[in-house]
Amino acid sequence: MINNDNIAQKVTFPRPAEGGRTTGAANFVSTVFSPPLVVFYAVILCSYSIDHSSKFLWTSFFVLLFVLAPTAYIFYLMGQGKVTDFHMSVREERIRPLSIVFIYSVFSLLIYGFVGGPGALVTFGYSCLALTGLWILVSLYWKISGHCAAMGALGAMVFAHPHETLVFVIPVLALLVAWSRVRLGCHSPAQTLVGLVLGVAVFWLFLS
């Protein structure tokens, strides 16, 4: 098992598929269900519950503030060589970027709510803040899977407000994501499990 806390080799996003089709599939799953993209999927899902004449504009504004801007920041850090890869595989590298994103998101969400952003997206934003804050605290001492935390949060959303067949699809996808993180040597099974539990617990508390 690779210990990415001590990883020496620089990697890029997405990681090159090494080790055959299984590793290639794991890379694909990890990319498609990376935390920023899962947040994007969740925002789209959340937007369906918004009864607002300008919900497309509010949703787009939310995506710009809380998905695209943080993602651009991580790419910037990669370009500066300050993080190993897009997934911030080295635990110690996560603390500062996540803290900056957290502080930025607090002020952005306050402004978003103040100017009249839909309540459903504001609540979703606070849920993300709570999960990110816990992720930062845990990351000070231990590495958990942000991928699995995001999937757990998405699962909690789906189960709190059932979306037909998604209640059957999301658990399978969550397990697939957990498998991909373990297969790539990024996390232990325990780290993926804790990530899933944390994501489910935080979002269930806010959304149920």
N, C-alpha and C positions, 0 to 999 in steps of 0.2 A: 504494500500500500504506500502510495506516495504521500509524504508529509509536506503539504504546501506551505506550512509555516516556515520551513527552511528551504524553500525552493530557490534554486540559484539561476536556472535557465529562464531567460525572458521568453514570453510567448505573446502572441498577438490575438486579436479578435477578428473572426472566430478562430478558435484553436485549430491547427491543422490536424486532420484525421489520421492518426497513426495507429496501427494495430488491426487494420482490416475493417470490414463493414460494421462490426459491432461498435467499435470506437467511433466510426464515422456517424453512425446513427445517434450515438450518445452526444456527440458534438452538435448535431443538428437539433436534437431535442433541447439541449442546454441553450442554444441560441434562440430558437423560436419561443422558448418559455423563460427567457432571461427576465429578471425583475421589472425593468422598464416596460418591456412588451406586455407582461402580465398586467401591469398597472394600466396600460393602454386598453387591453381587452376588458378589464374590470370597469374602466370609465365608460366604454361603449355600452356595456351591460347595464351600468347604473343609469345611463342617459335614457333608457327606455322607460324608466319610472318617472321622468321629469315631464310635467305638464306645463310647458312654457313656450310661448310663441317664438322665442329666440334661442331655443335649447341647443340648436346646432352651433351657434356662435359661442354660447357659454361653454359648451363641451369642448369646442376647438380651443378656446382660450385656456381652459383648464389643462388640456393636453400640452399646449405650448408652455405653460408655466411649470407644470409638475412632471412632465415626461420628457419633452424635447430639451428644455433648458438643462436639467440635471444630466441627461445623456450627453449633451454637447460638452458639459463640464468634464465628465469622465473621459471623453475622447481627447479633450485638451490635455488632461493630466497624462494620458497615455503618450501623447505627442511630446510632452515635456520629460517623459521617462520617470514620472513620479509614482506611477502605479504599474504593476507588472502586466496586467491585462485588463480587459473590459470588465471581467467578473471580479476584479480585485481579489485574486486568489490568495494573496498573502495577507493573513489576518491583520498584521500590524499596519498595513497600508490602507486599511479600510477606515480607521478611526477618524482621521482628519477629513477626508472627502465626505464621509457620511455626516459628520458633524456640521460641515459647511452647508451641505444640502439640507440638513434638518433646520438650521437657523434660517436659511433662505426661504424654505417652505413655510415656516411659521409666519414670517412677515408677508409672504405672498398670499397665503391663505387668509390672513386677516384682511388684506386689501380686497381679495376676491369676494369675501363675504360682505365687506363693507359696501362695495359697489353694487351689490344685489345678486351675487351668484346664487344659483339654485341650491336650496337647502340640502338636497340629496348629495350633491357633489361636495358641498362644504363638509357634511358629515363624513363622507368618504375620505376627504382630505385629512380630517382629524384622525380618522382611523389609521391612515397611512403614517401620519406623524407619530402616533403612539407606537406602532409597530417598528418604525425606524428608530425611535428612541430606545426601545428595548433591545433592538438589534445592536445598536452602538454599545450599550451597557454590557451586553453579553460578550461582544467582540473584544472588550478590554481584557477578558480572561480566557475566552474559549471561542472557537470558530464554529459557527452554525451556518446552515445553508440558507442564503437569501432567496435562492430559487424556490426552495421548498416553503419558506415562510410566505412568499408571494402566492404560491399555489394554494397553501392552506387558507390564506385570506380570501382568495377567489372562491374556494370551496365553501367557506362560511357565508359569503354573499349569496351564492347559489342556493344553499340550504335554508338560509334565513328568509329568502324570498324565492321560492322554488321556480325554476325555469324549465319545466317539462323534462326533456331528455337530458339536459345538462346535469341533473342530479346523479345521473348514472355515468356520464362521460367524465366529469371533473375528477372523481376519485381515481379512475384509471389513469388519467393524465398526470395526477399528482404522484402516483406510484411510479409512473414512467420517468418523470423528472427526477425523483429521488434515485431511481436506478441509474440514470445518466450521470448524476453527480458522483455517485459511488464508483461507477464504471470508469470515469475519467480520473479517478484518484483525487478528486477535489475535496471529498468529505467522507467521513465514516458513516455507517448506517445510523449511528446514534445522533450524529450532527444533522442528518436529514430529517430524522424523526422529530427532534426538538424543534427544528425549523417549521415543520408542518404543524405541530401542536401549538407553537407560539402564534403562527399566523391565524389558525382557526380560533384560538382563544380570544385574541385581541379583536378581531373583526366580529366575532359572535357577540362579544360584549357591547360593541358599539351599534351593531345593526339589528340585533334581535329585539 
